[in-house]
Amino acid sequence: MTTIGDNLQSQRARLWRACEQAGRAPDAVRLLAVSKTFGPDAVREALAAGQLAFGENYVQEGVDKIAAVSASGAVPGIEWHCIGPLQSNKTRPVAEHFDWVQSVDRLKIAQRLSEQRPSHLAPLQICLQVNVDGGANKSGVSPAELPALAAAVAALPRLKLRGLMAIPEPAPDFDSARAVFAQVRALFDALNAQGLGLDTLSMGMSDDLEAAVAAGSTMVRVGRGVFGARSYAPT
Ligand SMILES: *Cc1c(COP(=O)(O)O)cnc(C)c1O
């Protein structure tokens, strides 16, 4: 077993424990392996250990990695999620190569992704990134603007709106982390009460996964816990 395989096993065990402690089913939460800054070999190791869903932050790095990993043949069931901030001049390669985009926070980006999604591919799966803790320079739609954005994105033909994604500021303790995640959960529930049929609440990372699971996360995004420390951060 490789180090990445070992790490995946321990992160899965951690996730099961978090589900158990929250009184949730052991398979209630998916693990997204955030492979940003790690090369195709790291992804192949994770694939060999049964991991199929990968998250990337930087468009060019992600597109290159997708090409490298699929060069030796298509991998059935593999999923690539774009989780980084997206500029409108970078939407085309994302629409053409990724399966999910979790970082949509304005309509213009969603419209471009829908227009640019090739018709031979399945609709692009979308989460709206929501900013619940208010940093003005942070990505994410505000809670006040979320319902209108969600309704507009749900109507776009080549997208499938799946849910919400959030990256709250690190909190000092479990209870305050859970309280912030619970705000995201409340927004998610409110959209579903309006009939949007969302099934994905993407929240929780290496440092705060348990609090996110306690608040109802259905997908945690783990980078360092799976691949180890990142030695650089390309922009
Ligand atoms: C880098 C990143 C992660 C993973 O962070 P870790 O702390 O390494 O688990 C998750 N989500 C997003 C949006 C990220 O950019």
The ligand as a Tripos MOL2 file, in Angstrom:
@<TRIPOS>MOLECULE
LIG
   15    15     1     0     0
SMALL
NO_CHARGES

@<TRIPOS>ATOM
      1 C1         -7.1760   23.3810   -1.2140 C.3       1 LIG1
      2 C2         -8.6520   23.2670   -1.0500 C.ar      1 LIG1
      3 C3         -9.2200   22.2350   -0.2880 C.ar      1 LIG1
      4 C4         -8.4100   21.2030    0.4670 C.3       1 LIG1
      5 O1         -7.7780   21.8080    1.5390 O.3       1 LIG1
      6 P1         -6.9660   20.9210    2.6130 P.3       1 LIG1
      7 O2         -6.8490   21.8490    3.7570 O.co2     1 LIG1
      8 O3         -5.6850   20.5650    1.9720 O.co2     1 LIG1
      9 O4         -7.7870   19.7260    2.9150 O.co2     1 LIG1
     10 C5        -10.6070   22.1500   -0.2370 C.ar      1 LIG1
     11 N1        -11.3950   23.0350   -0.8680 N.ar      1 LIG1
     12 C6        -10.8890   24.0350   -1.6040 C.ar      1 LIG1
     13 C7        -11.8140   24.9780   -2.2820 C.3       1 LIG1
     14 C8         -9.5080   24.2010   -1.6990 C.ar      1 LIG1
     15 O5         -9.0240   25.2150   -2.4140 O.3       1 LIG1
@<TRIPOS>BOND
     1     1     2 1
     2     2     3 ar
     3     2    14 ar
     4     3     4 1
     5     3    10 ar
     6     4     5 1
     7     5     6 1
     8     6     7 2
     9     6     8 1
    10     6     9 1
    11    10    11 ar
    12    11    12 ar
    13    12    13 1
    14    12    14 ar
    15    14    15 1
@<TRIPOS>SUBSTRUCTURE
     1 LIG1         1 GROUP 0 **** ****
